[in-house]
Amino acid sequence: MTTTTNTTLPTTEHTDLLEALAKQRHFLRFTTRDLTDEQAGQRTTGSELCLGGLIKHVTSVERSWVDFIQNGPSAIPDFTAMTEADWAKRADEFRMLPGETLAGVLADYAETADRTDELVAALPDPDAAHPLPQAPWFESEAQWSARRVLLHIIAETAQHAGHADIIRESLDGAKSMG
């Protein structure tokens, strides 16, 4: 029996977070391989979700949370004060709109990912925290550190990558994670 010694140097927390996020981004993007714009916008389950819309949503969420790390709660809307029009606009994140292309959605996601990666790599203190914005799903007066926000982005990306895998399998039988 041969044994090998792990000679890889230990990674930093920043590297670990970026690698975990990169893996989940890969799975999400991979669900769109070889699709047309029409297929990327197609609903294949009882849900309103489509592959292009999921990527748009994850892009928006990641962008907002990175803004939160940099600027605090003013970067995220006060969900308790949103109007019907605000909610309708937010719902557009979950679908491909006329004129949108899968290539454009993926390019926007890549640009957002690059921005996040640059921020994380240069993050001086992952413990720096801000109060959370007002929303019915957040505890009152809770604060999240940059680390907690990044873990949330990773979890959200992983969750939606799973949704995307189901949508893709329903679309044409292709599987991303199975």
Buried (B, 14 or more C-beta within 10 A) or exposed (E): EEEEEEEEEEEEEBEEBBEBBEBBBEBBBBBBEEBEBEBBBBBBEEEEBBBBBBBBBBBBBBBBBBBBBEEBBEBBBEBEEBEEEEEEEBEBBBBBEEEBBBEBBBEBBEEBBEBBBEBBEEBEEBEEBBEBBBEEEBEEEEEBBBBBBBBBBBEBBBBBBBBBBBBBBBBEEBEBEE
